[in-house]
Amino acid sequence: MQDKLKIDIVSDVVCPWCIIGYKRLESAIQSLGLEDRVEIEWQPFELNPDMPAHGENLRAHSERKYGTTPKGSVEARQNLANLAAEEGLVFNYFDDMRMVNTFELHVLLEYAAEQGMQHDLMMQFFADFFTLQKDMSDRAVMADSLAAVGLDATEGLAQLDDAEAREQVVQHENHWKQMGISSVPTFVFNRRSALSGAQPKEVFEQVLSELMAEQQAESGK
């Protein structure tokens, strides 16, 4: 059996382009019939590591960080919602939506990875934040997310106060920063090449086709 193509997706839970980019990648994988030939792992990246635990209003955050005007913020959200809809996603932006600190969510994703449920929890987090309008800084919400995908909420939340579990996330974040990754999403293929941004499906198809051909050629040597 041929080795699987490993794809690390360096991303943040509150990054709209990360889930849009993933869905385009997923569509490319499906169109090429590679569902059983690809292994995906989500890697931690914090867009706002200094964000207070309670977060910041998203519109105010966009204005402070990017200089976005109120009108520009509305237009940007609508544009993202439209692009998300093209990928079968629902972005329900609302006036009181908050940009939150995501460190603890990444701790939970590491825990989920150990249980073989990381991808399921990541999809749940994306849905909770962008579609269901949940406060992702609330541990009760985190507990519901864990339970929704079949994980032990009590065991998972215990990881949030575990120094070793928290340090593991810091080490993983630093690893990808040291690899030169400074923006998300970044898709890393077999830890040898990378593609940044929510590329069109056709770009992913081309990259995947080339990588699978190379992998097949190498396995035949």
N, C-alpha and C positions, 0 to 999 in steps of 0.2 A: 504493500500500500504506500502511495506517495505521501510524503510529509505534508502537513497542512501549512498554508501560508499564514503566518502570525501577523496580525494587525493590532498595534497598540494605538488607541485613540486618546491622545492627551487632551483633556477637556475639563470644563467646569459645568456644574449642574444648572447654573443660571445663565449660561451662554446659549442664546437662541441659534446662533450659527452652528453650534456643536450638534444639536439634535437634527437640524436641517441637513447638515453635512452628512451625518450618520445615515439618515433616511435615503439620501442620494447614493451613498455607498451601498446600503442594503439593496436598493433597487438594481444597482449594477451587478452585485453578487448574484441576485436572483435571475437576472436576464442572461447571465453567463452560465447559470446552473452550477454555481460554486458553493452552494450552501454547506456541503459536507467537506469542502476543501479549505475552508477559512476558519481561523480561530481568532476571536476578538477579545481584547482585554482593555478595559478603561483605566486610564492613568490620571492621577490627580494634578490639577492646576487650579490655582485660585486667582480669579480676575481681580479680586479686591481683598488681599490678605489682611489689610489693616482696617477693614470694615468692622464697626462695632457689632456686637452680637445681635442687637435689636434691629440692625440694618438701617436703610435710608430710603426715602421715597424715590422710586425709580426715575420719575421725571426730574426731581431735584438732583439726583445722582448724575443723570445724563448732562444736565446743565453745568454742574460743578466739574465733572471729569472731562467732558467733551465740548463744552460751550454750546450745547444744543438749545435752541430756542423752544418755547412751549409749542409753537406751530410745527417746528422741525421734529419735535418729539412725537407729536401725534402722527405726522406723516411717516416717520421711521417705524413706529409701531404698526401702522396699517400695512406698510410695505412688507415688514417681517411676517405679519399675520397672513398676507396674501401668498408669500413664498412658502410659508409653512403649510398652507392649505393645499398647495400643489403637490406636497409630499404626503398628504393624508393626515396632517397634524392640525390641531386646533389651538391657537394662541388666543387666550382670553385676557388681553391686557385691560387693566382698570386703573382708575385714578389713584387709588391708595396702594397700588402694588409697590412692594419694597424690594430693593436689592439687598440681599442678606449675606452674612458671613457664611461661607460654605465649608469651612474646615471640618466641622463635625460630620457633615454629609459624606465627606471623603473618608473619614474614619469608618463610617458605616459601610461604605462601598468596599473597603479593604476587608472588613468582617464578612460581607456577603461573598466576596471572592473566595474566601476560605471555605465557604459553604457551597460553592459552585453556583451561586445565585446572583453574582454581581451584575450581569447584564439585565436581569429582571428588575433588580432594585434601581438601576440607573434609569430604565424606562419609566418606572413608577415615579421616581423623583422628577423627571422631566414633565410627566403628565401632571403631577401634583402642583408644580410651580407654574407652568405655562397654561395649563388647561383648567385645573380645578381651583386655582386662586388661593392656594394654601400658604400659610406662613411657614417657610422651611427652616426658620430659626427656632421653632417651637418643638421641644423634645416630644411632646404628646403627638404632634403631627408626624415626627420621625418614627415613633412607635407604630402608628397606624400604617405608615409606608412599609415598614418591615413586616408587619403582620399580613398586609395585603398580598405580599409575594410569598408568604409561607415561612418567613424567618421568625425566630424567637425574639420578640421585641425586648424582653427583659435582658436576655443575654447580649443582644446587640447594643442596647443603650449602656450597658455596663462598660462597653469598650470606650465610650466617650470620656470616662474618668480614669482610664487605664493609661498610665504614662508610656508604657511600651508601645501600645497601639497608636497613640498620638505621635510618638517619635517616628514610628514606621512611615506614617504619611509624610512627615517632614522630610525624611530621607528620600522617599520616592519623588516628592516634588523637586528636591534639590538635584536629584539625578537627571531629570528631564531638563531642568534649567541649565545644568552643566553640559548637556548635549546640544545646547544652543537654542532650545525651544522657548520662545518668548511670547507666542500668541496661540490662541486656540480657535477652532480645532486644528490639531496637527495629527496626521495619520502616518504612523511609522510602520514600514513593511519589513518584516524579518530583522528588525533592528539594524537595517543596512541603508535604507532610503526613506525619504519622507515627503509628504505632500501637505501643504498648508492650506487652510481655508475650506469653506463649503463648496468644493468644486462641482461642476455639473456632472450628472450621471455619466455622460459620454467620456469625460476625462477619467473617471474612476474605471470605466470599462476598459479603456486603453491601457491604463497602468496595470490593472489586474491581469489582463490578457498577456501583457509583456512579462510580468513577473511569473505567471504560471508557466509560460513557455520556457523561461529561463530555468525554473525549478525542475521542469520535466527534463530539460536537456542535461542539467547537472546530475539528476538521479539516474540518467541513462549512461553516464560515463563509466 
